[in-house]
Structures are given as C-alpha cells and as structure tokens.
C-alpha cells in the first residue's frame, strides 16, 4: 500500500528510547519517573522486568503499585507484549535490554555459544529475532523506554573502541538503529553526599548516541536526584519538534 506523507507534520506522538550507562547511574529511576508521570495523568502504564536484571527496587515508593511483572523467557516476552498491545497503554518501561538478548541467545543456542557454519547461522537467527521483537515495541505503546548497561565494544567498520549498549556482537553498535532515541547517562560524585546525574542527548567522544529528530537536541540534561527528570527530557524532545518560524518577506 502507498501512503502520502507531509514531511512538515513530524511529531513526537510515538517513540522508542534506549538509555544506557554504568550500574546505578539512575537509568531505571528515570524509567520509573516516566511511568509515574503518565500514571499521575490518569493514563495506563506498565513496567516489564527481564529476569536477571531485577533493578526495580530503585523505583519503589513512586506510587506505581501493581503495574509490573517479570518475564523469564522469550516466549513470556512475546506473550506479554501481545497482551499489552490490547491494553491501550500510554507508556511502557523495560528494564534489562542485554538480559533480554541473552534470553534470545538461550532460546536459540541453549547454554552454549551460538554457532556459524555448515547449514546454520545462529548469530543471524539471534539478531533477526531481536530485531523483530524490538521493532514490535513501536506498536505496544506511544512511549517505550528500555534500559541497558554500557560496555566497551569495537566498531565493526572503523575498528575504534566505543561505549555502546551492552548487547552481543554487532548489535552493540547496531542496536541504535532500532530505537528512535539512544541516550547515555553518567553519574559524577560532586561531594561527600552529593552527585550529579547527566543524560547526554548529542554524540560525545566514542559513545553511541542517537536522536531521530528534525532539529538537534540540547547537548545534555542534568537530572534531579528525585522526580522531574522525565519532564525535563520530554520538554527537550518536544522543543526539537516545534515548527520553525519563518519571516514573511515584504
């Protein structure tokens, strides 16, 4: 089928986002803040914990209640995503992208390393399945945010070592193409009992970041320790989608 597009009507109605960074930098907290913001607006949200990640304690006490569940296998993930599509969700948070990929690897290769050769290409099957499931997230809710740890990986084209989401093989860098936004988070200790959380929205040296927006985003956002980080981020995204004003020629 063919559909006409008005390229001047790009909007932020639906998007998927991957936030990666080191342990305990605040990734899951940002997801919880996002879900709480939508829930407080009377909208339906869900939180999906991939078994083995289990970092959801950081969002306890946000008033989210019984919106979460844990999945233990790819089959569980497929079933729950199918159910969520029918629930009219406003937002979905998923904790544990790399663990999700390990479940895919186990479903195809079991407890051994994937094989390539002969009549099989298990790495290809793994990447195909992961791409299929992550692409499907675009249709589950208008806003989907997934977290991932950061790893050092070699760029398959340039040979450079970069900070990438901790996904296997070529998906470490290639995973960015499956999300509308990929941002990187860091925490800096600023004193004996204080820290600064920074979310980088534009590329920094040797770090995988991506923004599918009509105009550049601000370079970074300093996130509050408590609530309010999601509102700051969403407002920054919205600004990149505001129509350009044009001077009327006289």
N, C-alpha and C positions, 0 to 999 in steps of 0.2 A: 504494500500500500504506500501511497505517496501523500505527504502532508506538507503544506506550505508553512514556513516559519517567518515570523517577524523578528529579525535579529536585534531590534531595538527594544524588545519587550522581555529581555532576560531578567529573571527574578530569582529570589532566594527561597522559593516555595519548598523545594525539596533538595536535600543534600546528604551525602555521607562524609564522615570525617574520621581520620585516624590520628590519634595523639600518641606519640612515642617519647620515651625518656627513661632515665635510670629508675631504679627502685625507689619508692617513697618520695617521688618529686611532686605528687599531687594529681596524677592522671585520673585515678578513679574518683577522687574528690571532685574534680571538675565535672565528671560524668554525673555524679550524684547531685551536684548543684544544678546541672542542666535539667535533670529529671524533676527535681523539687520545684524548679521554676515553672515548668509546664503543669505540674500537678496542682500547684497553688492557683493556677489559672483555670482550674476545673477540667483539665484535659487528662486523657488516659495515657499512662506511660508504663514501660516495663524495663526491668534490669535483668540481663542474662549473664550468669557467671559460668565460665567454662571451667569444669572441674580440673583442679590443679593450679589455677590462678588464685582463687579464694582470697582476694584482697578487699572484699566488700565491707570489712569491719570499719574501713575509713569513712564510709558513708552512713554508719549507724547514727541515729539521733537526728536525721534530717527530716523526719516526718514522712518518710516514703512508705512505711508499712509493708503490707504483703504484696509487693509488686514484682518480686524477684524469684528466680528459680535457677537451679544448677543443671547443666547438661553434661552427660558423661561420654557421649559418643557422637559421631557424625549423624547417625540415624536420629538421635534425640534432637540435634540441632535442626535438621530438616523438618522434623515433626513440629517443633515449637515455632519455627519461622512460618510454616504453613498456617498454624493457628493464629499467630499474631497478625497476619495479613487480613484476617477477618474481623479483628477487634477494633479497628478504627483508631489506632494509636496516634498520638501526636509525636512521641519520641521513644526511641529505644536505645539503651546503653548496653554495650557488650564489653565485658572485662576479660581480656586474655586472648588477643589475636594469635600470638605464637603458639599457645597451648591448643587453640582451635586447629592450627595447621598440623600439630603433632598428632591430633586425633585423626585427621585426614590421612596422614602417613601411616598410622597404625591400621586404619581400615583397609589400606591397600597392600602394605608390605608386612603387616604384623609387627613383631618385635625386632625384626632385622632391618638393615639399611635397604632402601629402595634399590632396585636393580635396573640396569640399562644394558640391552644386548639381546641377541637372538631375536625372538619374536615379541619381546616385551620392552616397554619403556615406562617403568613405574613412576619415574620422576615426572614424565609427561602427564600421566594419569592424575598424579597428585596436584600438579599445577592446574590442570583442566578442572578438576573438582573444586579446588579452592576458588578459582576464578568464577565458576558457575555460582557458588554459594555467596560469595561476596558481592557479585553483581546483582544477585537477587535481593540483597538488602535494600536497594533503592526503592523497592516496591512494598516494603514492610511498614514503613512509617515515613512521614515527611523529614524527620531528623533522626539520623542514626550515627552514634558516636562509638567507636571501638578504641580500646587501649592496647598498647604493645610496649614491651621493653625495648631498649635501644641496644644495638650490637655494632661492632666494627666489621664491615664487610668490604670485599673487593669489588669495585665496579667492573663488570664484565667487559665493558667497552674500553675504558681509559686505563684500567689496571690500578686506579687510585683506591686507597682505603678510605671509606666514608662511614659516618654514623648513619645507620639505617635502622628501620624497624626490624626486630629480631625474628625474621621469617627465614625459612630454609632456602638455600641455594640462590638462584637468580631472582626469586621472589623478594629477597631482601630489598633490592632497589626497585624491582618491577612492581611491587605491591602498590606503589604510589599511583600508578595508572588506574587502579580500581576504586579510588576514592576521589571525591571532589576536592577535599582538603586534607593535607597531611601536615601536621604541625609538630614541633619539637619543644619539649618542656625541660627546663633546668631549675634546680633549687640552689641558691647560694646562701651560705651561712653569713649573716651580717653582724652577729654579736653572740654573747653567751646564751641568750634565749630568744633570738630572733633570726628570721630567714626571709629571703625574697624568692618568690616563685615567678619565673618568667616563661611566657609562651611565645616562641618565635614563629612569626607568620610569613616572613620572607626568607629566602635562602641565605644561610650563613655558611661559612667555610666548611666544605666537605660534610654536609649534613643533608639528608633527604627531607625536603620540604616542598609542598605543592599547594597551589591555590588556583582553582578554576574560577576566576572572577574577571569581570570586564575591565576592572582597574586595580592597580596594586593596592595591597593592604598595608597598614602601618607595619613597620619592621617587627615590633614586638609589643606585648602587653604584660605589665606586671600585675599578677593576680593577687587578690586579697587572700589572707590565710583562711578566713571564714567563707561566707556566702558572697555572691556578687560577681564571681569570675565569669560565669557563663553570660551574664547580661553584658559585661564589657566586651566579651568576644563576639557575641551576636551583633551588637551595635557596630562593631568594627566591620563585620561582614556586610551588614546592611549598607554601610556607607559606600562600600565598593560597588554596590549595585544601584546607587542613586543615579537618576538620569542626569546626563551632562547638560548644563545650561548653555545656551547659545546666544550670543549677542545678535540683536537684529540689526542688519546692515541698513543704514539710511542712504 
